[in-house]
Amino acid sequence: VAITNAPTSNKSLVVTGERFLFALGAGGNPRKVQWCDRENNTVWTPLTTNEAGDIELQTSGQIMLGIKTRGQTLILTDQDAHSATYQGPPYVYGFERVGSACGVISRKAAVAVDEGVFWMGKRGFHLYAGGAVQDVPSEVADYVFNGMNIAQTSKIFGVSNQQFNEIWWYYPSGSSNENDSYVAYNYAERHWTIGSLVRTAGVDSGVFRNPILFGSDGVSYDHETGLAVDGAVVFVESGPISLGNGDQVMSATKLIPDEATQGDVTATFKTKFYPNDAERTYGPYTMANPVSVRFTGRQIKMRVVGARLADWRVGIMRIDGTAGGLR
């Protein structure tokens, strides 16, 4: 049932921390924010006897979403970001632009955690933790945005996994019409992860013990339970590691593993002499103390694969190497 007196043709809704209902894009105006009286969603006309109100944001973009953060409500357009702070009568809310050229890519691509609000933009990732919007450095941004199906970006959504201090974004890659890939950011350790997984919506743990996400097949999946997905091989692979400034060739002879991974994983190395050179693969090597290896290159990637179904981790591995040549 439609709420009495409420504006129509809204683009999004959010309930503020002060318990006001914000209608975003109110009445079909893509830049208008309109709010009802406190805890009274049938009173929308501003009077001296209530706290209802409205404002048209000074932006060239259209409002995409609103999300609660500490002491404020953040409103994201497809161009910039605005904060709404409760001030009390007569103005009720004060609005301030807190970031430009940081528009959100979809209406579900922002996630609020204790550290602030993270969201995926059109060519990068952003954070609002009070003050001004910050760009989040990402080594995988080119990979994600260059491989994305731009025609289906409205389906992108973000979800937190606060148990592991992570934000996950699911997006459609290549010619896929559904989300089939993900990029995840660990905001405590400042590292990124990429991969393939079909998910269209989800919610973090809270009412339920584990995060619950939904696939395009209409099935709900209980995440962070068990150690593998449908028998898939569990692995982690580094990005390319250049030796020195990329002008040195190294010959590796030994690998000294982290003691906690011994017996749980195998290691494979992929090397190149030049960025566009053919990749050479060495291994897999079973962990010992130490492991005898033999490979040469200017650029190295390491893949660690689970040797058994266990909750394994990889610590700091060390390579015993010497300066080498092409022969």
N, C-alpha and C positions, 0 to 999 in steps of 0.2 A: 504494500500500500504506500502510495506516495506520501511523504511527510508534508503536512499542512503548511502552506506559505513558503516552503523551501524553493530556492531557485532550481530551474530545470536545465537540461542540456549541459550538465557539468562534466568535466574531464576526469576529475579525481576527487577523493575525499580523504580527510585526515582528521583525527581527534587529537587536539593539542594536549600537552601536559596539564593545562589549566581546565580541561574538560569543556572546551569549545569545539563545535563541529565546523571545520573549514570546508567550504565548497570551492574547489579550484577550477578555474575556467568557468566561473559561475555564469549562468544564463546564456552560455554559448560564447562569451567573451574570453578568448584564450589567455588574456593577461589579468583577469579579474579574480580577486580573492574576496569571498563573502563569508561571514561567520554569524552564527546565531547567538542569542543570549546564552550566558553560561548555564549549562545543564538544562537548557530549554530549547529543544530543536524545532519548535513551532513558531518562535519569535525571531524574525529576520530583519525587521524594519528598525533602523536605529532611532532610539528615543532617549531623552535624558533620564528615563526611568529604567533603562536596560543597558546591556553591554554589547548589543549586536552592532555590526559595522561592515564596511567593505572598503576596498582599495583596488586601484588598477596599478599593477606593477609597472615601473618604468623600464621596460625591456622590449627588444625587438623580437624576442622569441615567444613561444607559447608554453604555458605551464604544463609540465609533465607529471609531477608528483609532489607530495609533501611527506615529510618523515620527522618523527620526534627525535630530538637529541637533547643533551643536558641543558635544561633551562631555556630551550628555544625550540622552534619548529623551523626546519629547513625546507624551503620551497625551491625545487629545481625546474628550470625550463630547459628547452633544447639548446639554449645559448649561454645561460649564466645561472647564478645561484643567489638566493635571497634568504635572509634570516628574519623570522618574526618573533619578537620578544614582547611578552606581556608587560604593559605599563599601567594598566588600570584606567578608569575614566579620567578625562573624557575621550581620549583617543583609543584606549583599550590596548591596541597593538601598535608597536613600532616596527617598520620594515626597513631593511638595509641590504643593499647589494654587497655580497661578500666575495664574489668571484665572477670573472668574465672569461669567455672562451672556455667554459668548462661544462657545457650542457650535457645532460644525461642522455644515453643512447636509447633507452626504452623506459616505460612506466614502471617497470619492476626491477630495474638494474641498480637500485640503491639499497644499502644495508647499514643499519645502525648497530654499533657495538659500543663497549665502554670507551674505546679510544676515539670514537667519533663516527662520522658517516662516511662510508666508502662508496664510490659508484664508478661505473664504467661510462666513459665519455665516448665521443665519436672516433677519437684517435689515441686515447690514453686513459689513465685511471686517476681519480682525484679523491682527496680527503678533506673533510671539514671537521676540525676539532676545536672550533672557536676562533675568533679573529678573522683570518682570511683563508680562502680555499688554497690547498696545496696540491701540486702535482705529485703523484706517487711514481718514483722511478721504476721502470719495468724493462728487464732484458728480453721479455717475450712479446712486447707490444706489437712489433712489426709482424711477428709470426701470427698473432691472433687477428689483427685487423686486416692484414693483407689476405688472409685465408678465410675471411668471413663472408657469408652470403648477405650482402647489403640489403637485398630486397626483403629479408626476413628478420631484420634486427628488432622489430617490435616484439618478438618472442623471447628476447634475451631476459633472463632473470638472475638475480643474485640471492644467495642464502648464506647465512653465517654458520660456522661450525665452531662455536666458542670453546668447546672442550679442547680443541687443538689450536685456538687462536687463528682461525682461518676464515677467509671470505671466498666463496666459490661463485663464479659466473658461468652459466651454461649458455651456449650460443650455437647457431647453425653455421657450419663450415661448408666451403665449396659450393655445390649446387643443392645441398640438403635444404628441405623445406621445414625441418624440425631441428631442435637443438640436439646436436650429436657430439659436441665437444665442450670442454671446460677449460677454464684458466682459474687457478686458485692462488691466493696470496696469504702468506703467513705474516701477520702484522707484528708479531712479537719477535720473530727471527729475521724478518725482512727478506724472504725468498719466495720465488714463484714456482708453480707447478703447472704443467699442461697435460692434456690427455683427451681421450675419447670416452664419452658416456652419454647415453640418450636419457635426458631428464627435461621435463617441461615445467615443473613447479615443485616447491618444497618448503619445508619449515624446519627450523632448528629444534633441538631437544628442548624440552620444557615440561609441558603436560605429559609427553611421552619421554621415555628414557633416552631414545636415540633419535637423530634426525630422520624425518620421513620425506622422501622425494617420490615424484610420480614420473612414469615413463610415458612415451607417446602411445604405448599399447594400452593405456588406461589402468595399469597395475601400480599400486603403491609399494614402495620398497623401503624396508627398514635398513638404514645405513649404520655404519660403524659397528657392525656385528659380524662375527666370523672373520676369516682371514683371506678369502678369495671370492671372486665373482664368477660364478658358472665355470669353475675350473680354469680360469685364465691364469697365465703366468704372471706373477707379481714381480715387478722390476722397478728400478730407478736408474735414470741415465743422466749424466751431467751434460752441460753444454760444452762446446769446444774450449779447451784450455791451451793457450799459446805459451810456449816456453820462451822466457825472456820477452823480447819485443817481436817475437816471431822470426827472428833471424838466427836462431840457434837450433841445432839438431841434437836430440838426446837419444841415447841408446839405453834402454831400461833392462836390467838384469834380474832384479829382485823386487818383490812386493811384500811389504810388511803390513799385515792386516790389523784392523782393530780387533782386540781380543774377544769382544762380545759377539762378533759376527762369525767367528771361526766354526766351520761346520754348517752354518745356517745359509750361507750364500756362496755363489760363484761370481767371479769377476771376468769381464770381457773388455778388451781395449780396442778402440778404433782410432787409427792414426792417419794423418795426411802430411805431405811435405809442403803443399801449397793449398790455399783456401778452396780453389776449384779443382784440386787434384782428386783422383779416385780414392775412395776410402778403403783402407786395409783393416781387416779384423783379425785379432789375436785372442785365442782363448776358446772356451771358458777355462779359467783356472780355479781349481779347488783350493780353498783356503788352508794354508799351513803356516808354520812360523819359522822361517819366512817361506815365500812362494817363489820358485824359480820361473822367471818370465823372459821373453826375448822379443822386443819390438823397438822400432826406431821411428821417429817423426818429429816434426816441428809443432804439430797441433794434435792434441790427444783428447778423446772422450772416453769416459769409463761407464760401463753398464754393470750394475750389480743385480743379480737374479736370485730369487729365493730358491735354495736347493731343497728345502723341505717346507711343508705347510706349518709355519710357525710365526710368531710375532717377533720378527727380527728387526734389528736396527743396524745402521752403518755409522761407524765413528770416523776418526781421522786415519786414513790409510796413507802409507808413505811408500815412495818409489825410490829404489836405489838405482841411480842412473849416472851416466857419464856423457860428456860431450862427444858426439859422434859425427859421422859423415854419411853420405848417401850410399856408400859401399860397406 
